[in-house]
Amino acid sequence: MSFLRRRILGQSSGEPSREGTPEKSDDVELVPVAKLKKLTAKKSKRRTGFIFGLGGLFGLVIAAFFANQQDVINFEGLMDLNLDSLLDVIPAGIVKDAQDITKHERDAVNYDSFSVGLHLKSQGVKALHPVIMIPGVISTGLESWGTEEASRQFFRKRLWGSWSMMRALVLDKANWKKHIMLDKITGLDPPGIKLRAAQGFDAADFFITGYWIWNKILENLATIGYDPTNAFTAAYDWRLSYMNLEKRDQYFSRLKAYIETAVKTSNTKVTLVSHSMGSQVLYFFFQWVEAEGYGGGGPDWVDSYVDAWINISGCMLGALKGYPAVLSGEMKDTAQLNAFAVYGLEKFLSREERAEIFRAMPGISSMLPMGGNAVWGNKTWAPDDQPGQQVSYGTFINFKESNSTRSPKNLTVEESMDYLLTKSDTWYQDQIQKSYSHGVAHTSAEVENNIHDPRKWINPLETRLPLARNLKIYCFYGIGKSTERSYFYREEQDPTSKLNVTIDTTFTRGEVYHGVIPGEGDGTVSLLSTGYMCAKGWRIRRYNPAGVQIKVYEMPHEPDRFSPRGGPNTGDHVDILGRSSLNDLILRIAGGKGDQIEENYVSNIREYAEKVKIYNEE
């Protein structure tokens, strides 16, 4: 069959699996989106014809298969079929279309990651500031270091972020759950279990083989002079609450030491690059590192050591989809599966099990929504409601019918948080209440008092940016991809379930689809979370008294139709890390050219931000 593949796809046995990197002498040109669309449009008719012909051929194969089941055709007589002869009878146009389309798809998936760096290198951009990367939630691999009998088979194997995880989950689910869940009382390692974050670039470059996360950024950084001596991935165990990250792993102490060493050896300040939950972790670090009795760096530490913070897709006010994950073990990804897939998922890993796992990872709950009704709306209104919208986003959890105390009424974000805690076990309530805060500080006095309360340090609406007037913050995030904004729930009908409610997947009406109401965002995080603090919140004096410079660059989601990861112009929450323009901006900032970047707004975030009920002091 390898012969047939090479014949159809136009490959020789010695051809490499991806296009080679251009030689240094070659001119490197990034293809504009408009031109790419024009090129793909020319092939659309040929593609349709090819698919029609291939579909017919596939139909014949299927028909032959079922005929064989009824002994109409005996496949034994076809074993000596000459595949070369088969290709000879396929119309030449179909074979050529297959070759052309396959090449285009291969180019779209494997677009040369080095091209951005090579282009900037030709313009004189080179490594300047040491770069430290803080990954997002679930993107850091977790490996087992336990030596008890139940753990020995997993020693130094990744139980999150590898095929070892898949194998363990399928073959020994109970033991995998035992390892991946933290102790429900302490929020630390269960007795006899020891999982730790993988370290180095390998910790977050790929999730599993072939599924890149930070790898394209690393490739481009390398082209302008970065390597392990001036770049570093600050991986962390995203399951832990932030104070437990320091208690168990001394994460923030190690990050502080690494930054100080990088500045000392390079004689220049660092550039910090964070993604998703990593932006929350870094914001917490800014509070911790200067606080007396904690990092102890003093009020000038950030200004002395950090040149720029690149905040990529940062869920600064939480990720709404984290709420149904811990409430009922669901989210849009599970609610909109077909019935067969739902049945299989429930049999393998039920909603009750998923909710238990998520709750036993307190770090996940750091992304519960912050800002309450002032940001997310009340029962009749939300700042991002659209004209003619039938159901306001302000009612975050909706019940189509309500006939018991388990679902008393439609709930705002603030009421939803109370509902979650009252319907949860005591151990989960304790973990959340002692680790995080989700409110709003409306005065400068409140903000200054919160400097001494670590529970507030994750929340940018209850604390302030460092007094670092030379710090520069760049907010880069995707926009234009449907993102879950609110939900319709119903009471759980299964009397054996410990869950009280479940997403009402049977309800589809207007903008509601299988119980999920979509809004604006990057497919994972709502626009209000990625954009509000950057567009408005940090321009309110009490949250940014030093006047730290903030620049916003929104990136519209313009996926390549042939690429499963969206190609070089995606705005997806994770896939944006491979976006060409994002890589370009990161390299310019790291190379000391950030002043060349102009703000770019394509959404209505500034309009929504003005409607948020948080104001300057009189």
C-alpha positions in Angstrom: 0.0 0.0 0.0 2.9 2.3 0.5 3.5 2.0 -3.3 -0.1 3.0 -4.0 0.2 6.0 -1.6 3.4 7.2 -3.3 1.9 6.7 -6.7 -1.3 8.7 -6.0 0.4 11.4 -3.9 3.3 11.8 -6.3 6.0 11.0 -3.8 9.2 9.0 -4.1 10.4 6.8 -1.4 13.2 9.2 -0.6 11.1 12.4 -0.4 11.0 14.0 3.1 7.6 14.2 4.9 7.6 18.0 5.1 8.8 20.8 2.9 12.4 21.8 3.6 13.5 25.0 5.2 14.6 27.7 2.6 18.3 28.2 2.3 19.6 31.4 3.8 20.1 32.9 0.4 16.4 32.4 -0.6 14.0 35.2 -0.4 11.3 34.5 2.2 7.9 35.9 1.6 4.8 35.4 3.8 1.7 34.8 1.6 -1.1 37.3 2.4 -4.5 35.8 3.5 -6.3 37.3 0.4 -3.8 35.7 -2.0 -4.1 32.3 -0.2 -7.9 32.5 -0.5 -7.6 33.3 -4.2 -5.4 30.4 -4.8 -7.6 28.0 -3.0 -10.7 29.3 -4.8 -9.2 28.3 -8.2 -9.0 24.7 -7.0 -12.5 24.5 -5.6 -14.2 23.1 -8.7 -11.4 20.6 -9.4 -11.6 19.6 -5.7 -15.3 19.0 -6.0 -14.8 16.8 -9.0 -12.1 14.9 -7.4 -14.1 14.2 -4.3 -17.1 13.2 -6.4 -14.9 10.7 -8.3 -13.2 9.4 -5.1 -16.5 9.1 -3.4 -17.8 6.9 -6.2 -14.7 4.7 -5.9 -15.1 4.5 -2.1 -18.7 3.5 -2.6 -17.7 0.7 -4.9 -15.2 -0.6 -2.3 -17.9 -0.5 0.5 -20.4 -2.2 -1.8 -17.8 -4.9 -2.5 -17.1 -5.3 1.2 -20.7 -6.0 2.1 -21.1 -8.2 -1.0 -18.2 -10.2 0.4 -20.0 -10.6 3.7 -22.8 -12.2 1.8 -20.4 -14.4 -0.3 -21.4 -12.6 -3.5 -17.7 -11.7 -4.1 -14.7 -13.7 -2.9 -11.8 -11.3 -1.9 -9.4 -14.2 -2.0 -9.4 -13.9 -5.8 -8.4 -10.2 -5.6 -5.3 -10.7 -3.5 -3.0 -10.8 -6.6 -4.5 -7.6 -8.0 -1.9 -5.4 -9.5 -2.3 -2.0 -7.9 -0.4 -0.4 -10.8 -3.1 -1.7 -13.1 -5.8 -0.2 -10.8 -4.2 3.2 -11.1 -4.1 2.8 -14.9 -7.9 2.6 -15.0 -8.5 5.6 -12.8 -9.0 8.7 -14.9 -5.7 10.6 -15.1 -7.5 13.8 -14.1 -8.6 12.3 -10.8 -5.1 11.1 -10.0 -3.6 14.5 -10.8 -6.3 16.3 -8.7 -5.4 13.9 -5.8 -1.8 14.9 -6.1 -2.5 18.6 -6.3 -4.9 18.6 -3.4 -2.8 16.5 -1.2 0.2 18.7 -1.8 -1.8 21.8 -0.9 -3.1 20.2 2.3 0.4 19.1 3.2 1.6 22.6 2.7 -1.3 24.1 4.8 -0.6 21.8 7.7 3.2 21.9 7.5 3.7 25.6 6.6 7.3 26.4 7.3 7.5 27.4 10.9 11.0 29.0 10.5 9.9 31.4 7.8 8.8 34.1 10.3 12.1 34.1 12.1 14.1 34.0 8.8 12.2 37.0 7.5 12.8 39.0 10.7 16.5 37.9 10.8 16.9 39.4 7.3 15.5 42.7 8.7 18.1 42.7 11.5 16.0 41.4 14.3 18.1 39.2 16.7 17.9 37.9 20.2 18.1 40.6 22.9 16.0 40.0 26.0 16.1 36.6 27.7 12.7 34.9 27.0 10.8 33.0 29.7 7.6 31.2 28.7 4.8 30.3 31.1 2.4 27.7 29.5 -1.3 27.4 29.9 -3.6 25.0 31.6 -3.2 21.3 30.7 -0.5 22.0 28.2 2.3 21.0 30.5 3.1 17.3 30.7 2.9 15.6 34.1 5.1 12.7 34.8 5.2 10.1 37.6 8.1 10.0 40.1 6.4 7.7 42.6 8.1 4.4 43.6 5.2 2.7 45.4 4.0 -0.5 43.8 1.0 1.1 42.1 3.3 3.7 40.5 6.4 1.8 39.5 4.9 0.9 36.1 4.6 4.6 35.4 8.0 5.8 36.6 9.1 8.9 34.6 6.2 8.3 32.2 3.8 11.1 31.5 0.3 10.5 32.9 -0.8 13.8 31.3 0.3 14.9 27.8 1.5 11.7 26.1 0.4 8.4 24.6 1.3 6.9 28.0 -1.6 8.8 29.4 -4.0 7.4 26.8 -2.7 3.9 27.5 -3.1 4.2 31.2 -6.5 5.8 30.9 -7.8 2.9 28.7 -6.1 0.0 30.4 -6.2 1.0 34.1 -8.6 3.9 34.5 -8.9 3.5 38.3 -5.2 3.7 38.8 -4.9 6.7 36.4 -7.6 8.6 38.3 -5.8 7.8 41.6 -2.6 9.4 40.2 -4.1 12.4 38.4 -6.3 13.6 41.3 -4.9 15.5 44.2 -5.7 14.9 47.8 -9.1 16.4 48.4 -8.3 17.8 51.8 -4.7 19.1 51.4 -4.8 19.8 47.7 -1.3 18.2 47.5 -0.1 14.7 46.5 -2.2 11.8 47.7 -0.2 9.3 49.9 2.2 7.3 47.8 1.6 9.3 44.6 4.1 11.7 43.1 3.3 13.5 39.9 5.5 16.5 38.8 5.5 18.9 35.9 7.9 17.9 33.1 10.7 20.4 32.7 12.5 22.1 29.8 11.2 22.8 26.3 9.9 19.3 26.1 7.4 20.1 28.8 5.1 22.1 26.5 6.4 22.0 22.9 4.0 19.1 22.0 0.9 17.8 23.9 1.2 14.4 22.3 3.3 13.4 19.3 2.2 15.5 16.3 0.1 17.9 18.3 2.3 21.0 18.7 1.7 23.7 21.3 4.8 25.9 21.8 7.0 24.2 19.2 6.4 26.8 16.4 7.3 29.7 18.7 10.5 27.8 19.7 11.5 27.2 16.1 11.1 30.9 15.3 12.9 32.0 18.4 15.8 29.8 17.5 16.2 31.4 14.0 17.1 34.8 15.6 19.5 33.4 18.1 17.6 31.9 21.0 18.6 28.6 22.7 18.5 27.1 26.2 21.0 29.7 27.5 18.7 32.6 26.9 15.2 31.0 26.7 13.4 28.9 29.3 10.0 27.3 29.8 8.7 27.7 33.3 6.4 24.7 33.4 4.2 24.1 36.4 1.7 21.6 37.8 -1.5 23.3 36.7 -3.6 21.1 39.0 -2.3 22.8 42.1 -3.7 26.0 43.7 -1.2 28.9 43.3 -0.1 28.9 46.9 0.4 25.2 46.8 2.6 25.6 43.7 5.0 27.5 46.0 4.5 25.2 49.0 5.1 21.9 47.3 7.3 22.9 44.3 8.8 26.3 45.3 7.6 27.3 41.8 7.6 31.1 42.3 10.9 31.1 44.2 12.5 29.2 41.3 11.0 31.5 38.7 12.3 34.5 40.6 15.8 33.1 40.8 15.8 32.2 37.1 14.7 35.7 36.1 17.4 37.3 38.3 20.1 34.9 36.9 19.0 35.7 33.3 19.2 39.4 33.9 22.6 39.1 35.6 24.2 37.0 32.8 22.7 38.9 29.9 22.8 42.4 31.4 19.3 43.1 30.1 15.8 42.7 31.4 13.6 39.7 30.5 10.6 39.3 28.3 7.9 37.1 29.8 5.5 35.2 27.5 2.4 33.6 29.0 -0.5 31.8 27.5 -4.1 31.2 28.8 -3.9 30.2 32.5 -0.2 31.0 32.4 -1.2 34.7 32.3 -3.1 34.2 35.6 -0.1 32.4 37.1 2.2 35.3 36.0 -0.1 38.0 37.3 -0.1 36.1 40.7 3.7 36.0 40.6 3.9 39.8 40.2 1.9 40.1 43.4 3.9 37.4 45.2 7.4 38.4 44.2 7.2 41.9 45.7 5.2 41.0 48.8 6.9 41.1 52.2 7.0 37.7 53.7 6.6 36.0 50.4 8.9 36.8 47.4 10.3 39.8 49.3 11.6 41.5 46.2 10.2 44.9 47.2 8.1 47.4 45.2 10.9 47.9 42.5 11.5 44.2 41.6 9.3 44.0 38.5 10.5 47.3 37.1 14.2 46.2 37.7 13.9 42.8 36.1 11.1 42.7 33.5 11.1 44.6 30.3 7.8 43.2 28.7 5.0 40.9 29.4 3.4 39.2 26.3 0.0 38.1 27.4 -1.4 35.6 24.8 -5.1 34.6 25.1 -4.9 35.3 28.8 -8.1 34.4 30.7 -7.6 37.3 33.1 -11.2 37.2 34.3 -11.5 33.4 34.1 -12.9 31.0 31.5 -16.6 30.5 31.6 -16.4 26.9 30.4 -14.5 26.0 33.6 -17.8 26.5 35.5 -19.9 23.6 33.9 -16.7 21.5 34.0 -16.7 21.5 37.9 -20.5 21.8 38.3 -21.5 18.8 36.1 -18.4 17.5 34.3 -19.5 19.1 31.0 -18.8 21.9 28.5 -19.7 22.7 24.9 -17.4 20.0 23.7 -19.4 17.2 25.4 -22.8 18.8 25.2 -22.8 18.9 21.4 -21.6 15.4 20.8 -23.9 13.1 19.0 -25.9 10.5 20.9 -23.6 7.6 20.1 -20.5 9.5 21.2 -22.2 10.7 24.4 -23.1 7.1 25.2 -19.5 5.9 24.7 -18.1 8.8 26.8 -20.5 8.2 29.7 -19.7 4.5 29.7 -16.0 5.2 29.7 -15.7 8.4 31.9 -19.0 9.6 33.2 -20.0 13.1 34.0 -19.9 12.4 37.7 -16.3 11.1 37.3 -15.3 14.1 35.2 -16.7 16.6 37.7 -14.9 14.8 40.6 -11.6 14.9 38.7 -11.9 18.6 37.8 -12.8 19.5 41.4 -9.8 17.5 42.7 -7.6 19.8 40.7 -7.9 23.2 42.4 -5.8 24.9 39.8 -8.6 24.4 37.3 -11.0 26.3 39.6 -8.7 29.4 39.4 -10.4 30.0 36.1 -13.9 30.4 37.5 -15.3 33.7 36.4 -14.2 36.9 38.2 -15.9 40.3 38.4 -19.4 39.0 39.2 -22.4 40.8 37.8 -20.5 44.0 37.2 -18.6 42.3 34.4 -20.9 39.5 33.3 -24.3 41.1 33.6 -27.5 40.7 35.7 -30.8 39.0 35.0 -31.9 41.3 32.2 -28.6 42.7 30.7 -25.0 42.0 29.9 -22.4 44.3 28.4 -21.9 42.0 25.3 -25.6 41.4 24.6 -26.4 41.8 20.9 -29.4 43.6 19.4 -32.4 41.3 19.1 -30.8 38.6 21.3 -33.6 36.4 22.8 -31.8 35.4 26.0 -29.5 37.8 27.8 -26.0 36.6 28.6 -26.6 38.0 32.1 -28.5 34.9 33.2 -25.4 32.6 33.1 -27.2 29.4 34.1 -30.8 29.1 32.8 -33.5 26.5 33.6 -36.2 26.0 31.0 -38.4 24.5 33.7 -38.0 24.6 37.5 -40.0 22.5 39.9 -37.7 21.8 42.8 -35.1 23.3 45.1 -32.3 21.9 42.9 -33.0 24.4 40.2 -34.9 27.3 41.8 -34.4 30.0 39.2 -32.2 31.4 36.5 -28.8 32.4 37.9 -26.4 35.3 37.3 -22.6 34.6 37.5 -22.6 35.7 41.2 -25.6 33.4 42.0 -24.0 30.6 40.0 -20.9 30.7 42.1 -23.0 30.5 45.3 -25.0 27.7 43.8 -21.8 25.7 42.9 -20.4 25.9 46.4 -23.7 25.0 48.1 -24.1 22.0 46.0 -20.5 20.8 46.4 -18.8 18.7 49.1 -17.2 20.6 52.0 -13.7 19.7 50.9 -14.2 21.5 47.5 -15.8 24.6 49.2 -12.8 24.8 51.5 -10.3 24.6 48.6 -12.0 27.4 46.6 -12.7 29.8 49.5 -9.2 29.6 50.9 -7.4 29.9 47.5 -9.3 32.4 45.4 -11.5 35.5 45.3 -13.8 36.6 42.5 -15.1 40.0 43.4 -14.3 43.7 42.5 -12.5 46.3 44.5 -14.2 49.6 43.8 -11.7 51.9 45.6 -8.0 52.4 45.8 -8.0 51.7 49.5 -9.5 48.3 48.9 -6.9 47.5 46.3 -4.0 48.5 48.5 -5.4 46.4 51.4 -5.6 43.4 49.1 -1.8 43.5 48.6 -1.6 41.6 51.9 -4.2 38.9 51.0 -2.9 36.1 48.8 -6.5 35.0 47.9 -6.9 38.2 46.0 -3.6 38.0 44.0 -5.1 36.1 41.1 -7.8 38.7 40.5 -6.8 41.9 38.6 -10.1 43.5 39.7 -9.1 43.3 43.3 -5.4 44.1 43.0 -3.1 46.3 40.9 -0.3 46.0 38.5 3.2 46.4 39.9 4.5 50.0 40.3 6.7 49.4 37.2 6.5 52.5 35.0 9.0 51.0 32.5 7.1 47.7 32.1 5.3 47.1 28.8 2.3 44.8 28.5 1.2 43.4 25.1 -2.2 41.7 24.9 -2.5 39.3 22.0 -5.7 37.2 21.5 -7.9 35.7 18.9 -11.4 36.9 18.1 -14.2 35.7 15.8 -14.6 32.1 16.9 -17.9 30.9 18.6 -17.3 30.6 22.3 -19.6 29.3 25.0 -21.1 32.2 27.0 -24.0 30.8 29.0 -26.0 27.6 29.4 -29.4 26.0 29.8 -29.5 23.3 32.5 -32.1 20.8 33.6 -32.4 18.7 36.7 -30.6 15.4 36.7 -33.0 12.5 36.1 -30.8 9.7 37.2 -31.5 9.0 40.9 -28.2 7.3 41.4 -26.2 10.3 40.3 -24.6 12.6 42.8 -24.9 15.6 40.4 -28.0 17.7 40.8 -28.1 19.2 37.3 -26.9 18.7 33.8 -26.7 20.8 30.6 -30.0 20.5 28.8 -28.7 19.1 25.5 -32.2 18.6 24.2 -32.9 22.3 24.1 -32.1 24.1 20.8 -33.9 27.3 20.0 -32.7 30.5 18.3 -29.1 31.1 19.4 -29.3 28.2 21.9 -27.7 25.0 20.5 -27.9 21.9 22.6 -28.1 23.9 25.8 -25.2 26.2 25.0 -25.5 29.9 24.2 -22.5 31.0 22.2 -20.8 34.4 22.3 -17.6 36.1 21.1 -14.1 34.9 21.9 -11.4 32.6 20.7 -13.3 29.3 21.0 -12.3 28.7 24.6 -12.2 32.1 26.5 -14.8 34.8 26.2 -13.8 38.2 24.8 -14.7 39.9 28.0 -12.1 37.8 29.8 -9.3 38.2 27.2 -10.0 41.8 26.4 -11.5 43.8 29.2 -8.5 44.4 31.5 -6.3 45.2 28.5 -8.8 47.5 26.7 -10.2 49.3 29.8 -9.6 47.7 33.2 -5.8 48.5 33.4 -6.6 52.0 32.2 -8.4 52.7 35.4 -6.0 54.3 37.8 -6.5 52.2 40.9 -5.6 49.0 38.9 -2.6 50.6 37.2 -1.4 53.5 39.4 2.1 53.6 37.7 0.6 54.0 34.2 2.1 50.8 32.8 1.9 50.9 29.0 -0.7 48.5 27.5 -1.0 47.6 23.9 -3.8 45.4 22.4 -3.5 43.5 19.2 -6.6 41.4 18.3 -6.2 38.6 15.7 -9.3 37.6 13.7 -9.9 33.9 13.3 -9.3 33.2 9.6 -8.6 29.5 9.4 -7.2 27.7 6.4 -9.9 25.4 5.1 -7.3 22.6 4.5 -5.6 22.7 7.9 -7.0 20.9 10.9 -5.2 23.4 13.2 -6.3 26.5 11.3 -3.0 27.3 9.5 -1.0 30.5 9.8 -4.0 32.8 10.4 -6.0 31.0 13.0 -7.4 32.8 16.1 -8.1 29.7 18.0 -7.2 29.8 21.7 -4.4 27.1 21.4 -3.6 27.1 17.7 -2.9 30.8 17.8 0.5 29.9 19.1 1.4 28.8 15.6 -0.1 31.9 14.0 2.5 33.7 11.7 1.6 37.3 12.9 1.7 36.3 16.5 5.2 34.7 16.1 6.3 37.9 14.3 5.1 40.1 17.2 6.8 37.9 19.8 10.1 38.0 18.0 10.0 41.7 17.5 9.4 42.3 21.2 12.1 39.9 22.3 14.4 41.5 19.9 13.8 45.0 21.3 11.5 46.2 18.5 8.2 46.3 20.4 7.9 50.0 20.0 7.1 49.4 16.3 3.9 47.6 17.2 0.6 49.5 16.8 -2.6 48.6 18.5 -5.2 46.6 16.4 -8.8 46.3 17.4 -11.3 44.3 15.3 -13.9 43.5 17.9 -16.3 45.6 19.9 -14.4 45.1 23.1 -14.0 48.8 23.8 -17.8 49.3 23.4 -18.5 46.4 25.8 -15.9 47.6 28.2 -17.6 51.0 28.6 -20.8 49.1 29.6 -19.1 47.1 32.4 -20.2 48.5 35.7 -16.7 49.3 37.1 -15.8 53.0 37.2 -13.1 55.4 38.1 -13.3 56.9 41.5 -14.8 60.4 41.8 
